[in-house]
Amino acid sequence: MNKYELAVVVNAKLDDEAKNAVVDKAKALIERFGGQITEVDDWGKKKLAYEIDKMTEGFYVFIRFDAEPTAPAEIEKRMRIADNVIRYLCVRNEAA
């Protein structure tokens, strides 16, 4: 099992309930592909570095998890088509 971190930027126009639903969906994807979530770090609403689809802000959420090497590709495949996800990135955490 390797350690990974999934960074998700969620649409800032959503209310808290809808934002939490998007984050819960990402957590469910991780668990669906055999991952074990170790930490969820919610940074809240932040200004984007550049405008994306006429949006200047987004909710930043970082999910750290342990999973097999095949899991991140499957998770990214599903995140690519997820509603209200502006950007995502899954990286292997070498330091931990």
MMTF fields as JSON, N, C-alpha, C and O atoms, coordinates in Angstrom:
{
  "mmtfVersion": "1.0.0",
  "mmtfProducer": "UNKNOWN",
  "numBonds": 383,
  "numAtoms": 384,
  "numGroups": 96,
  "numChains": 1,
  "numModels": 1,
  "chainsPerModel": [1],
  "groupsPerChain": [96],
  "chainIdList": ["A"],
  "bondAtomList": [4, 2, 8, 6, 12, 10, 16, 14, 20, 18, 24, 22, 28, 26, 32, 30, 36, 34, 40, 38, 44, 42, 48, 46, 52, 50, 56, 54, 60, 58, 64, 62, 68, 66, 72, 70, 76, 74, 80, 78, 84, 82, 88, 86, 92, 90, 96, 94, 100, 98, 104, 102, 108, 106, 112, 110, 116, 114, 120, 118, 124, 122, 128, 126, 132, 130, 136, 134, 140, 138, 144, 142, 148, 146, 152, 150, 156, 154, 160, 158, 164, 162, 168, 166, 172, 170, 176, 174, 180, 178, 184, 182, 188, 186, 192, 190, 196, 194, 200, 198, 204, 202, 208, 206, 212, 210, 216, 214, 220, 218, 224, 222, 228, 226, 232, 230, 236, 234, 240, 238, 244, 242, 248, 246, 252, 250, 256, 254, 260, 258, 264, 262, 268, 266, 272, 270, 276, 274, 280, 278, 284, 282, 288, 286, 292, 290, 296, 294, 300, 298, 304, 302, 308, 306, 312, 310, 316, 314, 320, 318, 324, 322, 328, 326, 332, 330, 336, 334, 340, 338, 344, 342, 348, 346, 352, 350, 356, 354, 360, 358, 364, 362, 368, 366, 372, 370, 376, 374, 380, 378],
  "bondOrderList": [1, 1, 1, 1, 1, 1, 1, 1, 1, 1, 1, 1, 1, 1, 1, 1, 1, 1, 1, 1, 1, 1, 1, 1, 1, 1, 1, 1, 1, 1, 1, 1, 1, 1, 1, 1, 1, 1, 1, 1, 1, 1, 1, 1, 1, 1, 1, 1, 1, 1, 1, 1, 1, 1, 1, 1, 1, 1, 1, 1, 1, 1, 1, 1, 1, 1, 1, 1, 1, 1, 1, 1, 1, 1, 1, 1, 1, 1, 1, 1, 1, 1, 1, 1, 1, 1, 1, 1, 1, 1, 1, 1, 1, 1, 1],
  "groupList": [{"groupName": "MET", "atomNameList": ["N", "CA", "C", "O"], "elementList": ["N", "C", "C", "O"], "formalChargeList": [0, 0, 0, 0], "bondAtomList": [1, 0, 2, 1, 3, 2], "bondOrderList": [1, 1, 2], "singleLetterCode": "M", "chemCompType": "L-PEPTIDE LINKING"}, {"groupName": "ASN", "atomNameList": ["N", "CA", "C", "O"], "elementList": ["N", "C", "C", "O"], "formalChargeList": [0, 0, 0, 0], "bondAtomList": [1, 0, 2, 1, 3, 2], "bondOrderList": [1, 1, 2], "singleLetterCode": "N", "chemCompType": "L-PEPTIDE LINKING"}, {"groupName": "LYS", "atomNameList": ["N", "CA", "C", "O"], "elementList": ["N", "C", "C", "O"], "formalChargeList": [0, 0, 0, 0], "bondAtomList": [1, 0, 2, 1, 3, 2], "bondOrderList": [1, 1, 2], "singleLetterCode": "K", "chemCompType": "L-PEPTIDE LINKING"}, {"groupName": "TYR", "atomNameList": ["N", "CA", "C", "O"], "elementList": ["N", "C", "C", "O"], "formalChargeList": [0, 0, 0, 0], "bondAtomList": [1, 0, 2, 1, 3, 2], "bondOrderList": [1, 1, 2], "singleLetterCode": "Y", "chemCompType": "L-PEPTIDE LINKING"}, {"groupName": "GLU", "atomNameList": ["N", "CA", "C", "O"], "elementList": ["N", "C", "C", "O"], "formalChargeList": [0, 0, 0, 0], "bondAtomList": [1, 0, 2, 1, 3, 2], "bondOrderList": [1, 1, 2], "singleLetterCode": "E", "chemCompType": "L-PEPTIDE LINKING"}, {"groupName": "LEU", "atomNameList": ["N", "CA", "C", "O"], "elementList": ["N", "C", "C", "O"], "formalChargeList": [0, 0, 0, 0], "bondAtomList": [1, 0, 2, 1, 3, 2], "bondOrderList": [1, 1, 2], "singleLetterCode": "L", "chemCompType": "L-PEPTIDE LINKING"}, {"groupName": "ALA", "atomNameList": ["N", "CA", "C", "O"], "elementList": ["N", "C", "C", "O"], "formalChargeList": [0, 0, 0, 0], "bondAtomList": [1, 0, 2, 1, 3, 2], "bondOrderList": [1, 1, 2], "singleLetterCode": "A", "chemCompType": "L-PEPTIDE LINKING"}, {"groupName": "VAL", "atomNameList": ["N", "CA", "C", "O"], "elementList": ["N", "C", "C", "O"], "formalChargeList": [0, 0, 0, 0], "bondAtomList": [1, 0, 2, 1, 3, 2], "bondOrderList": [1, 1, 2], "singleLetterCode": "V", "chemCompType": "L-PEPTIDE LINKING"}, {"groupName": "ASP", "atomNameList": ["N", "CA", "C", "O"], "elementList": ["N", "C", "C", "O"], "formalChargeList": [0, 0, 0, 0], "bondAtomList": [1, 0, 2, 1, 3, 2], "bondOrderList": [1, 1, 2], "singleLetterCode": "D", "chemCompType": "L-PEPTIDE LINKING"}, {"groupName": "ILE", "atomNameList": ["N", "CA", "C", "O"], "elementList": ["N", "C", "C", "O"], "formalChargeList": [0, 0, 0, 0], "bondAtomList": [1, 0, 2, 1, 3, 2], "bondOrderList": [1, 1, 2], "singleLetterCode": "I", "chemCompType": "L-PEPTIDE LINKING"}, {"groupName": "ARG", "atomNameList": ["N", "CA", "C", "O"], "elementList": ["N", "C", "C", "O"], "formalChargeList": [0, 0, 0, 0], "bondAtomList": [1, 0, 2, 1, 3, 2], "bondOrderList": [1, 1, 2], "singleLetterCode": "R", "chemCompType": "L-PEPTIDE LINKING"}, {"groupName": "PHE", "atomNameList": ["N", "CA", "C", "O"], "elementList": ["N", "C", "C", "O"], "formalChargeList": [0, 0, 0, 0], "bondAtomList": [1, 0, 2, 1, 3, 2], "bondOrderList": [1, 1, 2], "singleLetterCode": "F", "chemCompType": "L-PEPTIDE LINKING"}, {"groupName": "GLY", "atomNameList": ["N", "CA", "C", "O"], "elementList": ["N", "C", "C", "O"], "formalChargeList": [0, 0, 0, 0], "bondAtomList": [1, 0, 2, 1, 3, 2], "bondOrderList": [1, 1, 2], "singleLetterCode": "G", "chemCompType": "PEPTIDE LINKING"}, {"groupName": "GLN", "atomNameList": ["N", "CA", "C", "O"], "elementList": ["N", "C", "C", "O"], "formalChargeList": [0, 0, 0, 0], "bondAtomList": [1, 0, 2, 1, 3, 2], "bondOrderList": [1, 1, 2], "singleLetterCode": "Q", "chemCompType": "L-PEPTIDE LINKING"}, {"groupName": "THR", "atomNameList": ["N", "CA", "C", "O"], "elementList": ["N", "C", "C", "O"], "formalChargeList": [0, 0, 0, 0], "bondAtomList": [1, 0, 2, 1, 3, 2], "bondOrderList": [1, 1, 2], "singleLetterCode": "T", "chemCompType": "L-PEPTIDE LINKING"}, {"groupName": "TRP", "atomNameList": ["N", "CA", "C", "O"], "elementList": ["N", "C", "C", "O"], "formalChargeList": [0, 0, 0, 0], "bondAtomList": [1, 0, 2, 1, 3, 2], "bondOrderList": [1, 1, 2], "singleLetterCode": "W", "chemCompType": "L-PEPTIDE LINKING"}, {"groupName": "PRO", "atomNameList": ["N", "CA", "C", "O"], "elementList": ["N", "C", "C", "O"], "formalChargeList": [0, 0, 0, 0], "bondAtomList": [1, 0, 2, 1, 3, 2], "bondOrderList": [1, 1, 2], "singleLetterCode": "P", "chemCompType": "L-PEPTIDE LINKING"}, {"groupName": "CYS", "atomNameList": ["N", "CA", "C", "O"], "elementList": ["N", "C", "C", "O"], "formalChargeList": [0, 0, 0, 0], "bondAtomList": [1, 0, 2, 1, 3, 2], "bondOrderList": [1, 1, 2], "singleLetterCode": "C", "chemCompType": "L-PEPTIDE LINKING"}],
  "groupTypeList": [0, 1, 2, 3, 4, 5, 6, 7, 7, 7, 1, 6, 2, 5, 8, 8, 4, 6, 2, 1, 6, 7, 7, 8, 2, 6, 2, 6, 5, 9, 4, 10, 11, 12, 12, 13, 9, 14, 4, 7, 8, 8, 15, 12, 2, 2, 2, 5, 6, 3, 4, 9, 8, 2, 0, 14, 4, 12, 11, 3, 7, 11, 9, 10, 11, 8, 6, 4, 16, 14, 6, 16, 6, 4, 9, 4, 2, 10, 0, 10, 9, 6, 8, 1, 7, 9, 10, 3, 5, 17, 7, 10, 1, 4, 6, 6],
  "groupIdList": [1, 2, 3, 4, 5, 6, 7, 8, 9, 10, 11, 12, 13, 14, 15, 16, 17, 18, 19, 20, 21, 22, 23, 24, 25, 26, 27, 28, 29, 30, 31, 32, 33, 34, 35, 36, 37, 38, 39, 40, 41, 42, 43, 44, 45, 46, 47, 48, 49, 50, 51, 52, 53, 54, 55, 56, 57, 58, 59, 60, 61, 62, 63, 64, 65, 66, 67, 68, 69, 70, 71, 72, 73, 74, 75, 76, 77, 78, 79, 80, 81, 82, 83, 84, 85, 86, 87, 88, 89, 90, 91, 92, 93, 94, 95, 96],
  "secStructList": [7, 3, 3, 3, 3, 3, 3, 3, 3, 3, 3, 6, 6, 1, 7, 2, 2, 2, 2, 2, 2, 2, 2, 2, 2, 2, 2, 2, 2, 2, 2, 2, 6, 6, 7, 3, 3, 3, 3, 3, 3, 3, 3, 3, 3, 3, 3, 3, 3, 3, 3, 3, 6, 6, 3, 3, 3, 3, 3, 3, 3, 3, 3, 3, 3, 3, 3, 7, 6, 6, 2, 2, 2, 2, 2, 2, 2, 2, 2, 6, 6, 7, 6, 6, 3, 3, 3, 3, 3, 3, 3, 3, 7, 1, 7, 7],
  "xCoordList": [0.838, 0.0, 0.887, 1.85, 0.534, 1.244, 0.399, -0.816, 1.056, 0.357, 0.114, 1.015, -1.111, -1.497, -2.211, -2.683, -2.275, -3.039, -3.864, -3.332, -5.164, -6.074, -6.464, -7.076, -6.113, -6.511, -7.709, -7.671, -8.77, -9.988, -10.37, -10.407, -10.655, -11.17, -12.626, -12.936, -13.52, -14.961, -15.512, -15.011, -16.539, -17.21, -17.595, -18.259, -17.184, -17.432, -18.869, -19.28, -19.637, -21.016, -21.974, -23.151, -21.483, -22.32, -22.51, -21.658, -23.629, -23.804, -23.036, -22.513, -22.975, -22.181, -22.654, -21.84, -23.96, -24.502, -24.068, -23.679, -24.136, -23.741, -22.232, -21.776, -21.454, -19.993, -19.629, -18.778, -20.278, -20.006, -20.388, -19.74, -21.432, -21.836, -20.754, -20.484, -20.129, -19.051, -17.852, -17.248, -17.511, -16.375, -16.672, -15.798, -17.898, -18.281, -18.207, -17.845, -18.552, -18.465, -17.007, -16.714, -16.098, -14.669, -14.168, -13.401, -14.595, -14.201, -14.731, -14.029, -15.969, -16.565, -15.8, -15.637, -15.326, -14.532, -13.243, -12.845, -12.599, -11.348, -11.598, -10.854, -12.644, -12.951, -13.417, -13.165, -14.094, -14.574, -13.419, -13.543, -12.304, -11.153, -10.102, -8.919, -10.542, -9.671, -8.808, -7.905, -9.046, -8.247, -8.754, -9.933, -7.837, -8.188, -7.847, -6.678, -8.841, -8.639, -7.977, -8.431, -6.893, -6.173, -6.429, -6.397, -6.687, -6.887, -7.643, -7.433, -8.524, -9.229, -8.949, -9.252, -8.369, -7.98, -8.783, -8.549, -9.734, -10.593, -10.04, -10.049, -9.557, -8.983, -10.023, -9.725, -11.224, -12.27, -12.168, -11.518, -12.816, -12.867, -11.597, -11.225, -10.944, -9.717, -9.818, -10.585, -9.04, -8.982, -8.155, -7.095, -8.638, -7.902, -6.736, -6.789, -5.699, -4.538, -4.896, -4.313, -5.854, -6.336, -7.796, -8.28, -8.484, -9.907, -10.153, -9.503, -11.1, -11.467, -12.974, -13.737, -13.403, -14.834, -15.553, -16.636, -14.951, -15.49, -15.643, -16.438, -14.886, -14.883, -13.529, -12.494, -13.539, -12.291, -12.014, -10.944, -12.979, -12.803, -13.236, -14.013, -12.722, -13.112, -12.848, -12.035, -13.538, -13.303, -12.19, -12.281, -11.144, -10.013, -10.144, -10.318, -10.061, -10.114, -8.995, -8.825, -8.228, -7.141, -7.464, -7.724, -7.446, -7.757, -6.512, -6.058, -5.972, -4.813, -5.322, -6.204, -4.74, -5.209, -4.121, -3.145, -4.307, -3.431, -4.196, -5.378, -3.508, -4.183, -3.159, -1.96, -3.659, -2.836, -2.452, -3.145, -1.376, -0.921, -1.92, -1.8, -2.889, -3.854, -5.01, -5.72, -5.204, -6.355, -6.362, -7.416, -5.244, -5.31, -5.802, -6.527, -5.432, -5.886, -7.402, -8.058, -7.952, -9.4, -10.117, -11.171, -9.551, -10.16, -10.156, -11.169, -9.024, -8.942, -9.904, -10.478, -10.083, -11.009, -12.423, -13.138, -12.824, -14.165, -14.245, -15.279, -13.16, -13.154, -13.238, -13.782, -12.7, -12.697, -14.113, -14.321, -15.086, -16.454, -17.386, -18.598, -16.836, -17.656, -18.206, -17.507, -19.453, -20.083, -19.517, -19.198, -19.396, -18.966, -17.527, -17.139, -16.724, -15.289, -14.587, -14.626, -13.944, -13.263, -11.931, -11.63, -11.143, -9.853, -9.615, -10.204, -8.741, -8.361, -6.94, -6.476, -6.261, -4.921, -4.65, -4.822, -4.23, -3.887, -2.39, -1.917, -1.65, -0.209, 0.203, -0.457, 1.297, 1.858, 2.654, 3.444, 2.443, 3.096, 4.346, 4.258, 5.489, 6.76, 7.27, 7.87, 7.044, 7.614, 7.0, 7.675, 5.752, 5.068, 5.346, 4.833],
  "yCoordList": [-1.179, 0.0, 1.249, 1.354, 2.176, 3.449, 4.548, 4.409, 5.648, 6.804, 7.8, 8.086, 8.322, 9.266, 10.455, 10.411, 11.526, 12.705, 13.149, 13.333, 13.322, 13.795, 15.22, 15.466, 16.157, 17.554, 17.806, 17.495, 18.37, 18.627, 20.088, 20.586, 20.776, 22.14, 22.074, 21.699, 22.451, 22.353, 23.746, 24.747, 23.795, 25.034, 25.837, 25.309, 27.107, 27.946, 28.439, 28.958, 28.293, 28.769, 27.801, 28.116, 26.637, 25.633, 25.986, 26.632, 25.558, 25.705, 24.586, 23.678, 24.662, 23.698, 22.262, 21.341, 22.073, 20.721, 20.098, 18.931, 20.875, 20.375, 20.143, 19.178, 21.039, 20.87, 19.586, 18.82, 19.357, 18.145, 16.893, 15.856, 16.979, 15.834, 15.498, 14.325, 16.532, 16.302, 15.658, 14.728, 16.151, 15.601, 14.162, 13.298, 13.905, 12.539, 11.585, 10.419, 12.088, 11.262, 10.901, 9.775, 11.858, 11.593, 10.569, 9.671, 10.701, 9.725, 8.336, 7.339, 8.273, 6.985, 6.337, 5.117, 7.145, 6.607, 5.978, 4.897, 6.675, 6.156, 4.808, 3.852, 4.736, 3.492, 2.401, 1.22, 2.785, 1.809, 1.061, -0.121, 1.747, 1.12, 0.654, 0.561, 0.362, -0.268, 0.666, 0.206, 1.955, 2.91, 3.083, 2.874, 3.47, 3.75, 5.209, 5.591, 6.012, 7.439, 7.636, 7.099, 8.416, 8.677, 10.08, 10.303, 11.047, 12.428, 13.209, 13.008, 14.1, 15.011, 16.417, 16.754, 17.239, 18.601, 19.572, 19.678, 20.284, 21.223, 22.627, 23.151, 23.234, 24.573, 25.667, 26.837, 25.315, 26.312, 27.027, 26.546, 28.179, 28.929, 29.759, 30.542, 29.572, 30.31, 30.874, 30.382, 31.906, 32.505, 31.604, 31.121, 31.38, 30.568, 31.372, 32.602, 30.692, 31.355, 32.023, 33.043, 31.442, 32.012, 31.64, 30.684, 32.388, 32.167, 30.866, 30.597, 30.063, 28.806, 28.838, 28.949, 28.742, 28.762, 29.936, 29.769, 31.118, 32.365, 32.326, 33.076, 31.456, 31.38, 31.841, 31.53, 32.581, 33.075, 32.488, 32.714, 31.727, 31.114, 29.652, 29.239, 28.882, 27.479, 26.967, 27.529, 25.897, 25.232, 24.207, 23.351, 24.296, 23.375, 22.294, 22.595, 21.035, 19.901, 18.935, 18.588, 18.503, 17.55, 16.274, 16.312, 15.148, 13.856, 12.971, 12.653, 12.582, 11.686, 10.263, 10.026, 9.32, 7.941, 6.951, 7.299, 5.705, 4.598, 3.735, 3.452, 3.311, 2.474, 1.719, 1.995, 0.773, 0.024, 0.938, 1.924, 0.635, 1.488, 1.673, 2.634, 0.787, 0.918, 1.864, 2.311, 2.17, 2.967, 4.406, 4.865, 5.146, 6.547, 6.735, 7.691, 5.868, 5.985, 5.84, 6.574, 4.899, 4.696, 5.872, 6.297, 6.399, 7.544, 8.767, 9.459, 9.041, 10.19, 10.052, 11.042, 8.839, 8.607, 9.05, 9.634, 8.769, 9.141, 10.625, 11.257, 11.186, 12.605, 13.505, 14.607, 13.033, 13.812, 14.189, 15.262, 13.32, 13.567, 13.957, 14.051, 14.184, 14.533, 15.954, 16.867, 16.113, 17.43, 18.31, 17.83, 19.604, 20.637, 20.51, 21.182, 19.666, 19.601, 20.427, 20.096, 21.511, 22.394, 21.781, 21.689, 21.365, 20.727, 19.644, 19.673, 18.687, 17.621, 17.208, 17.426, 16.62, 16.089, 15.038, 15.277, 13.891, 12.793, 12.523, 12.217, 12.636, 12.436, 11.44, 11.3, 10.758, 9.838, 10.652, 11.517, 10.372, 11.117, 10.352, 9.401, 10.754, 10.059, 10.312, 9.425, 11.497, 11.892, 11.136, 10.899, 10.759, 10.147, 8.685, 8.051],
  "zCoordList": [0.0, 0.0, 0.0, 0.76, -0.866, -0.956, -0.341, -0.199, 0.024, 0.572, -0.564, -1.353, -0.638, -1.681, -1.067, 0.069, -1.862, -1.476, -2.67, -3.765, -2.462, -3.501, -3.155, -2.115, -4.023, -3.86, -4.771, -5.961, -4.203, -4.958, -4.767, -3.642, -5.88, -5.829, -6.271, -7.402, -5.341, -5.562, -5.864, -5.353, -6.693, -7.072, -5.827, -4.935, -5.759, -4.582, -4.504, -3.466, -5.563, -5.572, -4.876, -4.699, -4.485, -3.822, -2.348, -1.738, -1.791, -0.352, 0.354, -0.292, 1.679, 2.449, 2.254, 2.179, 2.172, 2.014, 0.687, 0.645, -0.394, -1.713, -1.781, -2.393, -1.145, -1.122, -0.38, -0.832, 0.759, 1.536, 0.759, 0.9, -0.059, -0.881, -1.903, -2.159, -2.492, -3.464, -2.767, -3.301, -1.579, -0.824, -0.406, -0.483, 0.035, 0.423, -0.769, -0.617, -1.948, -3.148, -3.452, -3.854, -3.258, -3.464, -2.446, -2.794, -1.202, -0.166, -0.507, -0.336, -0.989, -1.354, -2.5, -2.525, -3.453, -4.57, -4.053, -4.487, -3.118, -2.553, -1.88, -2.097, -1.066, -0.359, -1.307, -1.069, -2.377, -3.364, -4.025, -4.346, -4.226, -4.879, -3.876, -4.204, -2.648, -1.669, -0.864, -0.166, -0.932, -0.182, 1.24, 1.526, 2.129, 3.512, 3.786, 3.739, 4.068, 4.295, 5.654, 6.664, 5.662, 6.907, 7.431, 8.641, 6.519, 6.959, 5.891, 4.694, 6.336, 5.436, 5.931, 7.076, 5.062, 5.416, 4.56, 3.356, 5.177, 4.465, 4.664, 5.777, 3.581, 3.66, 3.501, 3.738, 3.109, 2.928, 1.591, 0.663, 1.504, 0.246, 0.077, 0.952, -1.061, -1.386, -2.79, -3.617, -3.048, -4.378, -5.285, -4.889, -6.498, -7.466, -8.033, -8.072, -8.465, -9.049, -10.374, -10.743, -11.08, -12.336, -12.509, -11.903, -13.325, -13.539, -14.304, -15.315, -13.808, -14.452, -14.668, -13.708, -15.905, -16.228, -15.567, -15.006, -15.633, -15.074, -13.554, -12.989, -12.897, -11.432, -10.914, -11.503, -9.815, -9.233, -7.853, -7.288, -7.298, -5.988, -6.023, -6.885, -5.075, -4.965, -3.563, -2.829, -3.192, -1.907, -2.109, -2.989, -1.297, -1.392, -0.325, 0.856, -0.748, 0.175, -0.195, -1.363, 0.815, 0.611, 1.376, 2.579, 0.676, 1.288, 1.184, 0.085, 2.328, 2.351, 2.584, 3.41, 1.831, 1.942, 1.566, 0.901, 2.003, 1.641, 0.648, 0.842, -0.432, -1.432, -2.26, -2.212, -3.009, -3.95, -5.128, -5.381, -5.844, -6.944, -8.095, -8.854, -8.236, -9.327, -8.989, -9.89, -7.721, -7.281, -7.805, -8.246, -7.781, -8.214, -9.659, -9.934, -10.556, -11.942, -12.032, -12.771, -11.283, -11.278, -10.623, -11.095, -9.539, -8.849, -9.762, -9.872, -10.419, -11.326, -12.493, -12.947, -12.977, -14.089, -13.701, -14.515, -12.452, -11.98, -11.622, -11.839, -11.075, -10.695, -11.922, -11.856, -13.034, -14.273, -14.701, -15.267, -14.438, -14.879, -13.731, -13.927, -12.539, -11.372, -11.514, -11.952, -11.138, -11.168, -10.059, -8.972, -10.347, -9.402, -8.931, -7.976, -9.573, -9.29, -10.361, -11.546, -9.922, -10.865, -11.289, -12.479, -10.312, -10.571, -9.522, -8.441, -9.853, -8.927, -9.27, -10.388, -8.317, -8.549, -7.497, -6.302, -7.945, -7.033, -7.179, -8.274, -6.088, -6.123, -5.053, -4.024, -5.312, -4.32, -3.325, -3.702, -2.061, -0.993, -0.57, 0.206, -1.066, -0.791, 0.62, 1.226, 1.145, 2.434, 3.605, 4.607, 3.495, 4.642, 4.793, 5.715]
}
